[in-house]
């Protein structure tokens, strides 16, 4: 059978697994099972749950928010693995001379972020920790190519930056880190699939997880080459990409109770603020035991 892996540029492990397909990591891991693999590139990780349910892809990965919104939309997903925490992956930036000194000072302000990504988790939890609401106390606007300039000129209060854009902004100077990702959330890459695939072909999912680990090991051992791949494909300088990629853990880990608890906390905040319309039980997105299947 053929497995279709969804890939987009916001998930570094899957992105490099795809761009390193010439090295055959996924193919080699799946071949003993009689499986083959193809890749399906797409641009918006928020769509991963939908693409899984429609059968467009069989396996995908995002940050922490899309699997929660996928569950809220009724998609029967199953978590398969996560990355180690990424504390330096992103940051909420404000102008160096901004009067904003704490998250509480953002009340009534406009914040640019990648809505629906892990950045929503970051901002919603940071506000919740400060006694504020993502829904009521800031204006969240989807970030764009102008976001950095808008925060530098004070037209918006803050901007969540990540990857090479964060590295470039810090290199340029003039912006201050209000919060770093690791101050608020663990910010893991999250990998998930459809329940039917996870429960009927678990060995294939294990093989894909091994392939991801091999791609991560390659990226960790070849940071300049990984940066040049990203720069040539996505723009930005190889130097900034190398800085960004060096901040990532490049380690794949199993899904733990602690991770599920963090996701549940995020889901509860999202529901309380209206970001998702119905409550979600994150623990439902785990592979069922034989006893659970029999009920």
MOMO-V696826 format. One record per helix or strand of 3 or more residues. SS is the DSSP state (a for helix, b for strand). FROM is the first residue (numbers start at 1). TO is the last residue. If there is no record, write none. Layout:
ss={SS:SS}
from={FROM:FROM}
to={TO:TO}
This chain:
ss={b:a:a:a:b:a:b:a:b:b:a:b:a:b:a:b:a:b:a:b:a:a:a:a:a:a:a}
from={2:12:21:25:36:45:59:64:77:90:103:109:118:138:147:158:163:175:181:190:195:202:223:238:257:282:290}
to={7:19:23:31:41:54:62:72:83:95:106:113:129:142:152:162:172:180:183:194:200:221:234:246:272:285:294}
